[in-house]
Amino acid sequence: MPRPDLELCLEKVRSPAGGGPAVWLLGWMVSPAPFQRVWVRTGAGNWITARYGFNRPDVLGAFPEFEGAALAGLFAAAMAGFGEKDAEVRLRIEVADAGGTTRHLEGAFRLRPGDRQAVVLESVSKIALPDETLREEEGRLIEERLNAVLARKPGLSLRMDIVNKCNLRCVMCHYSDDAVFRKPARSIRPEEFEEWFGAFGDEVREVILSCGDEPMVSPHFAAILRSLARNHPRTEIVFSTNATLMREPVARLILESGVALVMFSLDGVTASTLERIRKGIRYPQVIGNILRLKALRDAAGSARPLMVFNFVMLRSNVHEAPLFVAAAKAMGAHYLDFRHVVASAYFDDPAEMLSNHPSVWNHYRGKVLTACREHGLEAYLPPPLPGGADHDPATDPAVTLDDFHAAAAALGPVGDPPVGSAFPAPARDVTETPFTEFNGLFCDRPFNEVMIRNQEEILPCAWHRNVLGRLGEGASAAEVFRGEAFRRLRLNMLRTGGDPGCAGCPVKAEQLPTLKQT
């Protein structure tokens, strides 16, 4: 067996707020040979278990020849600390031979943030070392670090639906179900919104006004945007929309309110495809509405809102994805988000799942990447799928931009540019927030996101299986975020498998991509 020397990089070395030895190490390490467990020694001379095996596709890209490089994320935390800057820290790993016999190897690295370090390992006698049980001190350090980061600058994303309705019945959506579509309407009043939002104080970096509903259906959409712009000008406003209701007065309001980002849900470049999938949509109207917003934004000289396009991929529409890149560029796209349809109780058609057509997806994935390079756009794209012969695109329907050009030609003049206090808008900034500080564990969302679903249920994201609190139970969403259920969830982010409620997550299944491709 080759000697498993390591390459290691500490991306974050953190000390307590008052100073002192580093208590928090986050980074990655790779080895030509696989290993099972990792320990590091504290400054007090005690060995502790290091958490290893977090998903790091960026490391795999740098070390494709190393087995296990995709799961190279490393984390260690101890109240006793590991030493001051540049101090030497001892590291021990456990390896197994082909017969399953284990042995220990030991080496050292230094507390040098950002440096890639070669670690030479030597065989040592096996000793009794801690198991992988999560330690209470790890939880305390996580919470202390989160509090310190949020005290420095706003860093939370607050996600909620301000109405429980949508005006479309998309084939893959819960609104395709009659019972869901016809449920009684319930809109959040501006004073309710302010109460929920205000409970977080100055910790909210962005508020996302949509989870699974259409925010513009709310009669209070305009009032909530104006209130945010007036009372919380530092908070970024974000929402998704199907753009059917985004007529000129709404487009002007979006600009005047300084909305940071709008994500448009469009799953085709031809009228027939889009209207088949997004049932109830009118292609010329939607394309015209989006182009009008772009024209007004350009006339105002504003960088905001960023315009992002979400394309849910089915077997019956993926052939339009490459040409959609050109249309999105013409509509002012900042970047694109291509994602596989997620199976649910409302949509589970095997014929439409690209996981059952790997050669089709792999073919069009390459075409999308080529189109993005041609048009200077970045895109979130799921990875290639294993298996499948080469796909013959001649078997797919022909695609043109004729419908798009016709809709664009029908757009009339937009009049005087809007005037808003948000011009020119600052660049979006997520540095030194929980998003970047905890990115490298199993998932960063329990540290940086709070979702209010169905105007009551409090979760860490749209995909977690467990409700962590309810507004009707007396605690605010901010109090739930600081409560025991969220703390326990955050501690479980030190497990390479995450929390039990993370099972089935489409992000971890790579149905919803997290890395931009260029």
N, C-alpha and C positions, 0 to 999 in steps of 0.2 A: 504494500500500500504506500503511495507517495506521501512524503511528509506534508501534513496539512498546514503549512504556513499561511498566515492571514494577511489580507489587506483591510485596513479599518479606517473609517473617517467619522469623526465626531462633528456633526453639524451644529449641535446646540449643547453648550456647556453652561449650566446655570447655577448661580449661587443664591442664597436667600436674599430677600430685599435689603436686609441690613448688612450684607456682605458676609464674607467667610468662605470656607471651602465649598467647592462645587458639590451640589447634592443631586444633580439632574444631568444625565447624559443621554443624548439622542443622536443616532446616526445609523451607520450600516457597517457590515463587514462581510467579506467573501473569502472563500477558500477553494483551492482546487479539489479538495476532498470534503465530503459531507461530514457533519458532526451533529450530535444530538442535543447537547445541553451546554449552557454557557454560564460561568460565574465570574464576578469581579470582586476584588477585595477593597474594602473601605479603608479610609485613613486610620480607623481604629483597629485595623487588622482582622476584621470579620469578613468572611466570604458571604456574598448574597447572590441570589439568582438574578441573572440578567434576562430580560425578556427579548427573545430573538425569534425571527421568522415572519416579520411583518412584510406585507406586499410592497415591493419596490421595483416597479417596472423600469424606472430610470436606471437603476443599478444593473438590471439585466441587460439594458441597452449598452452599458459600458463594459460589461463582463459576460458576453454571451457564451464564452467557453467554460464558464464556471457553473457546475451543477449547483442548483439552489440559489443562484444569484437573484432570481425573481423574488425570493423571500428572504431578503438580506437585512431587513430593518432591525435595529438594535436599540434597546432602552434599558437604563438602569437608574435607580433612585434610592438614596439612603440618607436618613437624617444625620448619620455620623459624617457624611461627606466623603469625598474621594481625594481631597487635597486642593491646594491652590493651583493657579495657572501654571502649566508646564510640569506639574508633578507627575511622577511615574505611578501608574496603576497596574497592578497585577491582574492577569486574566487567565482563566482556566477553562478548557473545553473537554468534553467527553466525546470520544470517537469509538466506533465499533468496527471490527474486522468482518470479513465475509461470514465467519461462523457465529457472529453475534457477541463475541467477547469484547468488552469495553475497556478502555484505558484512558488516562488523563494526560493532557499536555498543557504546559503553562508557558506564558510569555508576558510581555509588558508593552504598554503603550503610554503615551503622554497626553495630558490634558491640553491639547492644542486644537481649538476649534477650526474646522475647515481644512486641516492638513490631512492628506492621505498618508497613512503610516503603514509600513511593512512590519509585521509582528512575527518574530522568529519564535517558534515553539519548541519546547524540549519535553521529553517524557518525564513524568513525575509519578510518585507513588499515589495511588488512589487513597482518598480520605473521605470521611463522611461529610457531605455537603448538603445545603438546604434543598428541599424539593421545590416544585413550581407553585406551591400555594401562594396566593396573593397576600401581601403583607399590609397591615393597617397603615404603616408609615408611608407606603407608596400612595395610598389614597389621600393621606394628609398632605403629602408633597404635591400631588396633582391639584388638589383644591387650592392650596396656597399659591401655586404657580398660576392657576386660572385667575384667582382674585388679583394677583399682582399685574397680570397682563391687562385685565379689564379696567383696573384702576388707572392705567397709563393712557388708554384711548378706547373709544367705543369699538366693540368687536363682535357683537352678537347679530345674528340674522333672525328677525322675528317674522315668521311666515304664517299667514292666515288667509282665509277666504272672507271677504266682506259681504258676501251674499252666497246663498246655497243653491243657486240656479245657474243654468247655462241655456243659451238660445239655440244651440246646435245639438245634434244627436250623432256624434261621430261613432263609427262602427266599432272601434276598440275601446270605447269609453263607457263608464257606468251610466251615462245619460242615454245610452241606447236602450236601456231598460225602462219600460213604461212607468213602473212604480217610482223610480228615481226621478224621471223627467217631470212627473206630475206631482211631486211632493210639494207641500205648501211652502211658499217663499218666506224667507227670513233674512232680513238685511241687518247688518250691524249699524247702529246709529252712530253719528260722529262722537257723541259723548261716551258711548260704550268703547269705541275704538280708542279714544284718548285715555280712558281708564286702564284698559289692557296695556296699551303702549307705555303710558306714564309710569306704570309700576316698575319698569326696568331702569328708570332714571336716565342717566347718560350712557348706558352700556350698549345701546342698540346702534350698530353701524348701518344696517340696512333693514328696511321693512319690505316684505314681499307680499303683495296684496292678492295673491292667488295661489291656491294649491291644486284644486281640481274643479274649480268653477270659473265663470266668466265675470271678472270684476266690473265690467262696464254695464252689466245688467242691474247693478245696485243703483237705487235712486240717490244714494249718498256718495257715489263715486267722486263727483266733483267736489263736494264739501270736504271729504276726507283728504283729497289731494291738496286743496287750498289750506286746510288746517296743518298738514305736515309741512308744507312750504313756509307757512307763517310762523309756526311754533317750534318746529324742529328742523331748521335749515341745514344742520350738519348731517342729518340722517338721509341716506340714499333711498330713493323710492324705486321699487322694481315691481314689475308684474308681467304675467303672461296673458295673451289675448288672442282671440281668433280674428280680431280686427273688423268684424262685421259692423260694429256700432261706433267705430272710430271715425266719425264724420269730422268736418273741418272744425267746428267749435271744440270738440273733444281733443283733436290734435293740437289746437292752440293752447288748450288748458294743460296738456302734457308738457309742452315746451315752457309755458309760463310758470309751471310748478317746479321746474327743474328736475323732472323725472330722470333718473340715472340710466335705466335700462328697460327696454321693452322687448320681450321675447314673443315672436309671432309663430303660431302653430300652423304650418302649411306643409302638406304632405304630397305635393305634386306640382308640376309645372304646367300641366294642361288642365283645362277647365273640367273635362270629363272625369279625370282622376280625382282632382281635389273635391269636386262636388259629390262624387260617389263615396269618398271616405268621410269628409266633413259634411254630413247630411244637414241640409238647411243653409249652407253657405252659397253665396253668389260670387263666382270667381271675379267678374269685372269689378264689382263693388269693392271687394277686399283688396285686390291689387291696386285699385285707384286710391283707396284710403291709406295704404302704406306709402305709396309714392307721394301722396299729398303731405304726409308727415315728414318725409325726407325733404321735400321741396321747402316746406316751412322751416325746418331745422337748418337747411343750407342757407336760406335767405336771412335767417336770424344770426348766422355766423356762430352757431353753437355746436359744441362737440357732443352735447347730450340731446336726446337720449341715445345711448348705444342701442343699435338695432340688431337683434340676434334672431336667427331663424331655426326653429325646431322642426325636424323632419322625422316622423315616426315611420320606420321602414317595414314594409310588408313585401311578400313575394310579388304582389300585383302592382307595386308602385316603385320598387327599387330601381327599375330601369330608367326612371325619370330623375333619379338623384344627381347624376353628373351634370345634366343640363340645368337642373335647379340651381346649381352653384352660380351660373351666369345670371339667372334671374335675380337671385339674392344679392349679387354684387350690384346690379342695377337698382335694387331697392334700398341700397345703403347699408348692406350687412357689415357688421363689425366682425362677426365670426358665425359659424354654423354649428349646429348640434344634431348629428345624425344618431338615432338610437333605435334599437330593435323594439318592436312591439312587445309589451310585457303581458304574458298570459294572466287572466283573471277570471273571476266568476262570470264576467260579462263578455269576455272574448277569449276564445281558446281554439282557434281554427288551425290545425296542424298544417294545412296547405299554405297558410299565409306566414308561418314562422320560418324565417330564414335559417334558423338552426337546422331545419330539415332540407335546406337547399344550400349547402356550404359553397358549392362551386359558383352559384349565382352571386352570393354575397361577396366572395373573394374577387370575382371578376369586376363587379361594380364598385367595390371598395377601391380598387386600383384606379378606376376611371374617375371616381370622386377626388382622390388625391391629386391626380393629374390636373383636373379642372381647378382645384383650389390653388395649385401652384400657378396655373395660367392667369388666374384672376387675383392673385395676391391675397388670398383669404386663408385663415386658419379654420380648422374644423375639429370638433370632437367626433371621433370615429371608434366604434368597437373594433377589437382586433380581428384578424383573419380567423376563419373557422377551419378546423382540421378536416381533411378528407375532401372527396369530391373531384370529379374530372373537370377538365376545362369546360367553361360554359360558352355556348354559341349564342351571341346576342341577336342573331338573325331570327331566333325563335320568339323574341319579344316584340311588342308593338313599336312602331316608329314614333319618335318624339320630336317635336319642334317647339320653337318659342312663339309660334304664331298667335296663340291665345294671349300670351303675355304682352306681346307687342301691340295687339289690338286694344287691350285694356289700358296700356300706358298711353296710347295715342288719344284715348278718350278723355284724359285728364285735362281739365281746363286750368286757367290761371288761378293762383292761390292768393292773390292780393298782398296787402302789406305784411311784412314779417311781424311775428309776435314780439312783444317786449316783456322780458322777465328779469327778475333779480338774480337769476342763476347764470347769466351770461357774463364772462365765459365760465364754463363749468370746470372744476378741478378734475384731475385724473382720479380714477378709482384707486383706492389704496387699501390693501389688505395686509401690508407688512406689519410685523409685530402685533398681530392679533391672534386670538385662539386658532384661527384657520391655519396660520403658518406655524404657530408654536407647537401645536399638537399633531400636525401633519407628519406622519411617520409612525403613528400607532395604528391600531386596527382601523379606526375611523375617527375623524376629527369632529364630526357633527355633534356628538353629545357635549362638546366643549363650546361650540359656536352657534348652535341653532336651536330655536324653540319653535315648534309648530303648534298652532291651535287649529284642530280639525273639527269640522262640524260645529264651529263656534262654541265648543265646550271642551273637547278632549285635548290634552297636552301631551305631545310626543317630541322626540328628538329629531324626527325626520318623517318623510312621507311613507317610509317602508318598514319602520320598526313595528313589530307585532304587538307590543304591549303599550297600553295607555298608562302614562306615569302620573297623571293627575287630572282633575276636572275642575273647571272654573266654578261649577255649582257646589263644590264641596268646601268653599270658604277661602281657599288659598288663591292668590294671584298666580299668573303664569310665571312671574319672576320668582315668587316664593317656591313654586314647584321646581324650578330650575336649580335652586339652591338646596332643595330638599334631599331626603335620604334616597329616594328612588333614582334620581338623576346622579347622585354621588356614587351609588352602587353601579350604575350603568357606566359611568366614566371610569371607574376602577377596572371594570371588565374589558375596557379597551386595551388593557395590557395583556390580554389573552390573544393569541394569534387567531383564534376563532371568534373573538368578540363576545358579545352578550348572547344568551339564548334567544332573545327577541330579534337578533339580527339574522336569524336563519331565513334563507330564501331571498336575501337582499339582491335586487337586480343589479345594483352597482357592483357588488362583490362578484356577481356572476358575469360581469362584463357585458350585460345587455345595455347598460347605460354607461357610456365611456366617461372617464375622468381626466384623460390626458389629451391635450390638443395635438393634432397632427398638422404638419405643413408640407 
